[in-house]
Amino acid sequence: MRNLMSGNRGVAAAAVAAALGLALFAALPAEAQGTPPAQPAQQQQPAAGQAPPPGAAQNPAAPAQPPVTKEEEDAYKAFTDLTPQQRDQLISTGEDFLSKHPASLYRSAVYARLVLAYLNSGKLDKMFSTGEKALAENPNNVDVLALMCTTLPVAGFDPRALDANQKLDQAEKYAKRAIQLASTITKPATMTDEEFTNSIHVKLGMAHSGLGRVYYWEGKTADSVNELGLSVKTDPSPDLLDYYLLGTGELRLKDYSDAGAAFESCGKSAWAWQDRCKKSAEDAKKMASAPPAAKP
């Protein structure tokens, strides 16, 4: 069974940041504001083994699976042979598979792979609804948990919406579950030790990113900075958006030197907010070098 995600996180903050919009912008401090630019077009997330799926003993009432037919096997192979870059074809093939084989043994894997495809295609409603289906099939799918927790607090998120707190609670739950399960994942025989370790680090990085983004919205600045710091240290290819949020939080805590370093990190790579990161890094350095205010 093919894994949900490839071995490289790819273009950081791409599809997630594309839906960032004015909601996140409104929460930034005044010195960091400006017109939010358009974001890159694709995010590709990593992954490897999964935590053990719930067994029959956990759900004794589950109906027996029908036997797998050759048609179903061939259809599933056609789906797994597609690359993440073939988004439109992957989506249409996956949806066709689920339509023709709604009770398939493979539906959990199909749901899981569609989650990323929908995100990269900007189909957020389908991404979230399919993620819920994937987790209903397998609550221990660490890839989906990690992707959902890091995306829910950003993509299409509106802090003024009636369900805003519910989404943050859900993202926090998914993130903590992903962190808990990461240590239980078994290395697939097809992966090297280095590949497996890299994959686990990416999952943990995404989970800490999700927690950091949740705490950002909740105004828990110290907690947000701690989690985002863990994310960028753990993930082999940190999300540039997390560096930006980390720097913003450190500014609020008056940790100007650390804020400058975070902004420098998100200003090194070409992305939509590169210039903003560079400007924020300069401002943070000036604050760090300024003499302390005289005591009254």
C-alpha positions in Angstrom: 0.0 0.0 0.0 1.6 3.3 -1.0 2.2 6.0 1.5 0.2 9.2 1.6 3.0 11.6 1.2 6.4 11.8 -0.5 9.7 12.1 1.4 10.2 15.8 1.0 8.1 18.6 2.5 8.5 20.6 -0.7 7.6 24.2 -1.2 6.9 25.4 2.4 3.7 27.2 3.3 2.4 26.9 -0.3 -1.2 25.6 -0.4 -1.7 26.3 3.2 -0.4 29.9 3.0 -2.4 30.4 -0.2 -5.5 30.4 2.0 -4.0 32.5 4.7 -5.7 35.7 3.6 -6.7 38.6 5.8 -7.5 36.5 8.9 -3.9 35.8 9.8 -2.9 39.3 8.6 -5.4 40.9 11.0 -3.8 39.2 13.9 -0.2 40.4 13.1 1.2 43.3 15.1 0.9 46.7 13.4 4.6 46.9 12.5 4.3 43.6 10.5 1.3 44.6 8.5 1.0 45.4 4.8 -0.8 43.9 1.8 -0.6 40.1 2.0 0.9 38.9 -1.3 -0.2 35.9 -3.4 1.3 32.6 -2.3 3.0 29.8 -4.1 0.7 27.2 -5.7 1.6 23.9 -4.2 2.6 22.2 -1.0 3.9 18.7 -0.9 4.0 17.0 2.4 6.2 14.0 3.4 5.4 10.8 5.0 6.2 7.2 5.6 4.9 4.4 7.9 1.7 4.6 9.8 0.8 3.8 13.4 -1.0 0.5 13.6 -4.6 0.9 12.4 -7.4 0.0 14.8 -8.0 -3.8 14.7 -11.2 -5.7 14.6 -11.1 -6.1 18.4 -11.5 -2.4 18.7 -14.6 -2.4 16.5 -16.2 -5.9 16.8 -19.4 -4.7 15.1 -17.6 -3.7 11.9 -19.0 -5.6 8.9 -16.8 -8.1 7.1 -15.0 -6.8 4.1 -16.1 -8.1 0.7 -13.5 -10.0 -1.3 -11.2 -7.9 -3.5 -11.9 -8.3 -7.2 -9.4 -8.0 -10.0 -11.2 -4.9 -11.2 -10.8 -3.3 -7.8 -7.1 -4.3 -7.6 -6.4 -2.9 -11.1 -8.3 0.4 -10.2 -6.4 0.8 -7.0 -3.0 0.2 -8.7 -3.9 2.8 -11.3 -4.6 5.2 -8.5 -1.4 4.5 -6.6 0.7 4.7 -9.8 -0.2 8.4 -10.1 2.3 11.0 -8.7 1.3 13.9 -6.4 2.0 16.2 -9.2 -0.8 14.6 -11.3 -3.4 16.3 -9.0 -6.4 16.5 -11.3 -6.0 13.0 -12.5 -5.3 11.7 -9.0 -8.5 13.3 -7.7 -10.7 12.1 -10.6 -9.3 8.6 -10.4 -9.7 8.5 -6.6 -13.2 9.8 -6.7 -14.1 7.3 -9.4 -12.6 4.5 -7.3 -14.6 5.4 -4.3 -17.8 5.7 -6.4 -17.4 2.2 -7.9 -16.0 0.5 -4.7 -17.5 2.3 -1.7 -16.9 -0.7 0.6 -13.3 -1.3 -0.6 -10.6 -2.5 1.7 -8.5 0.3 0.2 -10.9 3.2 0.7 -8.9 4.4 3.8 -5.7 4.7 1.7 -7.6 6.4 -1.1 -9.2 8.9 1.3 -5.8 9.6 2.9 -4.1 10.3 -0.4 -6.9 12.5 -1.7 -6.5 14.8 1.4 -3.2 16.2 0.1 -4.5 16.3 -3.5 -7.5 18.4 -2.5 -5.2 20.7 -0.5 -2.8 21.2 -3.4 -5.8 21.9 -5.7 -7.2 24.5 -3.3 -10.3 22.5 -2.6 -10.3 23.1 1.1 -13.9 21.9 1.9 -13.2 18.6 0.2 -9.8 18.4 1.9 -11.2 18.7 5.4 -14.3 16.5 4.8 -12.1 13.8 3.2 -9.6 14.1 6.0 -12.4 13.4 8.5 -13.4 10.3 6.5 -9.8 9.1 6.4 -9.6 9.5 10.2 -12.9 7.8 10.7 -11.5 4.8 8.9 -8.2 5.0 10.7 -7.8 7.4 13.6 -4.1 6.5 13.8 -3.2 7.8 10.4 -0.4 10.1 11.5 0.1 11.6 8.0 -3.5 12.8 7.9 -3.5 13.9 11.5 -0.3 16.0 10.9 -1.6 17.5 7.7 -5.0 18.4 9.2 -3.6 19.9 12.4 -1.2 22.2 10.5 -3.8 23.2 8.0 -7.0 23.8 10.1 -5.7 26.9 11.9 -4.6 28.6 8.6 -6.4 27.4 5.4 -9.7 29.2 5.2 -9.6 29.9 8.9 -11.6 32.9 10.2 -11.1 33.7 13.9 -14.5 35.5 13.8 -16.4 32.5 12.5 -18.8 30.7 14.9 -16.9 27.5 14.5 -13.4 29.1 15.0 -12.9 27.7 18.5 -14.2 24.3 17.4 -11.6 24.2 14.6 -8.8 25.2 17.0 -9.8 22.5 19.5 -9.9 20.0 16.7 -6.5 21.0 15.4 -5.0 20.8 18.9 -6.4 17.3 19.4 -5.0 16.1 16.0 -1.6 17.6 16.8 -1.3 16.0 20.2 -2.5 12.7 18.8 0.1 12.8 16.0 2.9 13.5 18.5 1.7 10.6 20.7 1.6 8.2 17.8 4.8 9.2 16.1 6.9 7.0 18.4 4.7 3.9 17.6 5.3 3.9 13.8 7.0 0.9 12.5 9.7 1.4 9.8 8.6 0.0 6.4 11.0 -2.6 5.0 11.3 -0.5 1.9 12.8 2.5 3.7 16.3 3.2 5.0 16.9 4.2 8.6 17.7 7.7 7.4 14.6 8.0 5.3 12.4 6.7 8.2 14.0 9.1 10.7 13.5 12.0 8.3 9.9 11.1 7.8 9.2 10.9 11.6 10.9 14.3 12.0 8.6 15.8 9.4 5.5 14.5 11.0 6.6 15.8 14.4 7.5 19.1 12.8 4.0 19.4 11.3 2.4 18.5 14.6 4.3 21.1 16.5 3.5 23.6 13.8 -0.2 22.8 14.2 0.0 23.4 18.0 2.0 26.6 17.4 -0.6 28.0 15.0 -3.4 27.1 17.4 -1.7 28.8 20.3 -1.0 31.8 18.1 -4.7 32.4 17.5 -5.5 31.8 21.2 -3.1 34.5 22.2 -0.8 32.0 24.1 2.3 33.7 22.8 4.9 31.9 24.9 3.3 28.5 24.1 3.1 29.3 20.4 6.8 30.4 20.3 7.8 27.1 22.1 5.9 24.9 19.6 6.9 26.8 16.5 10.5 26.7 17.7 10.2 22.9 18.1 8.7 22.7 14.6 11.5 24.5 12.8 14.1 22.6 14.7 12.6 19.2 14.1 11.4 19.4 10.5 14.2 18.9 8.0 12.5 21.4 5.7 10.7 23.9 8.0 7.7 25.8 6.8 8.6 29.5 6.1 5.3 30.6 7.5 6.2 29.1 10.8 9.5 31.1 10.9 7.4 34.2 10.3 4.9 33.4 13.0 7.8 32.5 15.3 9.4 35.8 14.7 6.2 37.6 15.3 5.7 35.9 18.6 9.3 36.6 19.7 8.7 40.3 18.9 5.7 40.2 21.2 7.9 38.7 23.9 10.6 41.3 23.2 13.1 38.6 22.3 14.4 40.8 19.5 17.6 38.9 18.7 15.7 35.6 18.3 12.9 37.4 16.3 15.5 38.7 13.9 17.0 35.3 13.4 13.6 33.8 12.7 12.7 36.5 10.2 16.1 36.1 8.5 15.3 32.4 8.1 12.1 33.1 6.3 13.7 35.8 4.2 16.4 33.6 2.7 14.1 31.7 0.4 11.9 33.0 -2.4 8.3 33.0 -1.4 5.5 35.5 -1.3 6.5 37.1 2.0 10.2 37.1 1.5 10.5 40.9 1.4 8.3 41.2 4.5 10.6 38.8 6.3 13.7 40.8 5.4 12.1 44.1 6.5 11.0 42.5 9.8 14.5 41.1 10.3 16.0 44.6 9.9 13.5 46.1 12.3 14.1 43.4 14.9 17.9 44.0 14.7 17.4 47.7 15.3 15.2 46.9 18.4 17.8 44.5 19.7 20.6 47.0 19.4 18.6 49.9 20.8 19.7 51.0 24.3 17.2 49.9 27.0 14.6 52.4 28.0 15.5 54.6 31.0 13.8 53.6 34.1 11.3 56.2 35.5 
